[in-house]
């Protein structure tokens, strides 16, 4: 099997001065890419800044014979980061939105500042940087974008309401960027990592922390950004040397009335609740269009009086 290379490609990695971003930057550079190592260099909570984090990684890449340039802007000024890529390398092919901070507090203790800063860095930062790169990708009919979500967004996590909301917002952003980019060969996928870093050092037991090296996720992200990868709009969870796709499962559900003229009653909702929440024969829908098709089928059944769910409930039959 020949190596997957990124020669001639310019890769921007935000928050690449540490943790996961650093491993992405090192891997892309080792496979021939020119890398923009962006990092604000602040604290874990988003306060402060420093050029040291980005400089260290650029030096690491150069020492290993690679090509990289540092960028110290905050992702909320994403256009400046993309300008660094264009000014230094004349193009940009891959954008990894990875920069992140935490301001963990239980829900009632979250201040406006905690909320705004988390949304700004994760959600607005990814929006700004992606929006600046998009016209470049469109013009060259090529682009690969990664958004970084979190299991805290997908499944929730105590003390992280602000972070969970931002991370799930990124899933929505990626879903639509993937649709709008498709015709220009611009793919946008979501990585949901679990890895040892300063964001997780105090929440993971030491042996787990040791085992979940961020380097184990970098190849998954790199493959998603390779020209040979056709995946678009996928949520890929990864950690500890494992990766798998996540999708939202929709229950088969229940039709809540007998015909088109009847209203839906609360009592019918209660009666049919077990069917509404039964995901056993559920499906993962691939687009909003599939949602509309499914609704048209429901309306068709209502028109034809072909409603099994309510009738069966009333007859006491299963099917
Ligand atoms: P990390 O703290 O080691 O790295 C994040 C980097 O982003 C830091 O170097 C920081 O200086 C930089 N950064 C923060 N705000 C910035 C800004 N405004 N502009 C530019 N750079 C900024 O953390 P880690 O774990 O490597 O996190 C990377 C991404 O992965 C984050 O988006 C995080 O939310 C996400 N993530 C990480 C998980 C994990 O298990 N480590 C779990 C789920 C998501």
Boltz pocket constraint, residues with backbone or C-beta under 6 A from the ligand:
constraints:
  - pocket:
      binder: B
      contacts: [[A, 14], [A, 15], [A, 16], [A, 17], [A, 18], [A, 19], [A, 20], [A, 21], [A, 38], [A, 39], [A, 40], [A, 41], [A, 42], [A, 43], [A, 44], [A, 46], [A, 53], [A, 73], [A, 74], [A, 75], [A, 76], [A, 97], [A, 98], [A, 99], [A, 100], [A, 101], [A, 121], [A, 125], [A, 148], [A, 149], [A, 150], [A, 151], [A, 192], [A, 193], [A, 194], [A, 195], [A, 196], [A, 197], [A, 198], [A, 199], [A, 200]]
      max_distance: 6.0
